[in-house]
């Protein structure tokens, strides 16, 4: 970790990330003013290669100037990301075999114009940092159980520990257990069934009595997800299966929590464009009308 709490990446990690990305930024001193240019690139051995036209970058390469090259990836929702910085001398690669090899590898300028000059930046020095998902920030918006949960965070951060009742419990006793635990769904029996607030309401509206057994109204066609599944994927699966609750499992197959559609969509709505939010509200309205549990 550095003084700001960022994770320092090893040279091997930096080179791996550098090879995975496709767009970076070249910083060149233009007199007293630094200039930064985005370029699409590739890594070949100990060099970063990109095509350019006449201008600042080509002049810097012609003078064998030391430049910096930066590439990064940011997740604004999960508040995570990484960056890699390279420092090295730039030069124009005019060797026909090098230029032809770069083109055969698929490297080409994404923009039009005469950009046939191939520039190589030596990877003389490389460093990188990573910021991971924040934890123990209970007062921050979007915090659940001490973690900041975003659309690409594990859905396990939203789940409530499972509350379990017996199949021989009455509807009234199950409703009381839900209220006391402040949950909207509970496991029934050995965890092979689930009952929700909506299930109880429907049963009572259909004429069942409060002393009838919950085993008669619980749902057994359950949907399970890995607890490391992203919030976005969980929302997609819930909408696809038209359900409001699903069960989470750990790598041992043990049920670790129940997550509700309301909690999942709450995270997405915080990060959504208002227009998308309206569409989501309409979707939920339709689901409510058709009686999705």
N, C-alpha and C positions, 0 to 999 in steps of 0.2 A: 504494500500500500504506500502511496505517496502522502504528502502532508495534508492533502485535501480528502483523503480517504478513498481515492480511486485505485483500482487494481492495476498494478504494473504488469504489462505483458512481456513474456520472454521473447527473444529474437525469433525463435521458431514459431511462436504464435503470431507474431507480427507478420512474418513472411507468409504464413498460411492465409491470414486475412487479406494481405496484399494481393495474393494470387487469386482469391475468390471474387474480389470486387472487379468492377469494370469501368467505373468512372472515378476520377480523382481530381485534385486541384494542384496546379503548378504555381508556385510563388516565385516571382522574379523581381529583382530590384531594377526599377526604371528611373535612373537618376536618383533623386531624393525620395521618390514615391514607389512603394512596393505595389506590384500588380499581381493579381491572382486570376488564373485562367482554368476553367473546367475542361478536362480532356477525357476521352475514352482511351483506354490503354490496355497493355498486356505486360506480363512479367516474363522476361526471357533471361534465364541465368541470373546474372548479377546486375541486370539493367531493367529499367522501366522504359517501355517503348511506346511512342505515340506519333501520329502524323500531324503535321501543322503546315501552315502556309507562311508567306512572308510576314515579318513582324517581330514583335518583342521576343517571343520564344526562340525563333530561329536565330536572331542576333545573339541572344544569350548563349545558345549552343555553339555558334560560330566563335565566340570568345571563350569557350570552355568555362563558362561561369558556374559557380556553385549555386544551386537552386534548392528549394525545398518542395517536397511533394507530399500531399496529405490525402488520405482516404478515410472514410468513416461510414458508420451505419448507426442510425438513431431510431429508437422506438419512442415517439412522443407520448404514447398512451401509457406504456409500461414504465416510462422514464428510465430507460436503460439504453446502452449503446457502447460503442467502442470507436477509437480513432488510432490510426497509425501514421507516423511521420517519418519521412525519408529525407536525408540530406546527402547530396552528391553532386558531382560535376555533370553538366549537360554537354552533349556533343551531337553533331549530326552524323548519322550512320549512312554513308553513301555506298557501302559495299553492296554490289548487286545481289550477292547470295543472302545477305542479311535482310535487305529490303524485300526480296522475293519470299524469303522464309516468313517474314512478318505478315505479308499478304496471304500466303498460303494458310497461315494459322487463323485467318479470319479478321485480322486487324485492319480496320479502315476507318477513316474519319466519318463521324455521324452527320456532319454538316457538309454542305456543298462548297464549291469553290476549288481553287487550285491548292490543295493540301497534300502535296506529294513528298514533302520533306520528312524523313523519318528521324525523330529525335530519341536519343537514349540518355537516361538519367541513371548514373551509377548509384547502386545501393551501398554507399559508403558507411552510412550510419542509419539505423532504424530503431524506433522506439514506439511504444503504444500504451494506451490506457483503456480501461473498461470500467463502466459504471453499471453495477448490477441492480436488480430490483430492490427498492428500499424496504427495510423492515423496521419494526418498532417505532412507527410514526403514527400513533393512535389518534392524534388530533388532526391529521391531514384529511381533506375531503377524499372520499372513495376508499377510506381505510376500513378493512374488515378483519377483525381478530388480530389487529396489530400489524397488518400488511397492507401495502398499497396495491390494490387490485385494478388492473387495466384490462382492456379487451384481449390482450395477448398473454395475460398472466394465467397461471394454472387455476382452473375453476375450483380446485380444492380450497383456495383462499376464501371462497364465498360460502362453502358448505357448513351446515350446522351438524354437530355430532348427532348420530341417529338416536332417537328415542324409541324404545321398543315396548310393545304391549302384547298381551296374549290374545289368541284368537277367541278365548272365552270371556274377554272383557265386554262390558256393555257399551253401547254407543255413548251413554252419558259419562261413563268412567273414562273413555278414550277422549271425549271432548274436554273433560276436566284436565287430563294429562297434557293435552295440547296447550291449553291456556296456561297451566303452571310452567310448562317448559318454553312457552312462547315460540312454538313451531306450528307450521301449517300442514305437516305430514309426519306420520310415524310408521315404523316398521311393525309388522304383525307376525307373531309367532317367531320362527327362527330366521326371519329376514327374507322369506320367500314371497312376501306380499306387503302391500303398502295401503294405507288409507289416508285420505286427505280431508281437510275441512269441507271441501266441496262434496266429497262422497257422503259425509255425515249429513250435510244439509239436504242433499238429494234423497237420502234414505228417509229422513224425517218428513220431508215434503211428500214422499210417496206413501206415507201412512205407517211406517215402521215406528215402533215405540222406543223410548229412550233406554229401556231395559233389554232390548233385543241385542243379540251378540254381534260384535263387529266382524266376525268371520264371514258373515253373510254379505257384507258390502265391500270388503277389501278387494284390491286389484292385484292380480298375479302376473299379468303380462308386463313385466318390469323392463326398463331400459337401464343398462349399466354403462358407465364411462370410467376410464382411468382418471384418477385424481389429478394427473398432470396435464389432462386435456385443457386446451385454452378456453377462455370464456367465450370467444367468438364461435369456436367449434361446438361448444356445448349448446349455445343458443341455436345454432343451425340444426343440430340433431333434435332438439326439443321441438322446434317449429316443424321439422320434417315429420316427426312421429306424432305431432299434435298432442303433446303432453306438457304439463306444468311442473312436474317434479321428476327428477331422476336420481339414481343412486350412484355414488362414487366408490370405486374400489382401489386399493393399493396394489402394489406388485405381487403381494401374496394372495390376492383375490378376496381380501377381507373388506367388508363394507365400512367405509370410514366417514361417510356423511351423506346428507340429503341436500340437494340444491334445488331452489325453486326458480321458475322462469322469471318471476318478479325480480329476484336479486340479480340474475344474469342480465336481464334487459336494463336494469337500473344502471349497471356499469356501462353498458353500451350507449345508453341515452346520454350519459354525462360526456361521452366522447364524440357524439354524433353531430352531424350537420342537422339543423332544425328540420329541413325538408325530409331527411331520412327518418327523423323522429316521428313525423306525421304519418309516414307510411307504416312504421312499426305500430303506432297506435291503432291504425285501421286494421292491421293484421290481428292484433290482440282482440279488437272488437268483434271481428269475424269469428275468432276462436271461441270467444265467450258465448256468442249466439248459437254456435253449433254444439256447445257443451263440452269443450275440451277439458279434461280433468286437470 
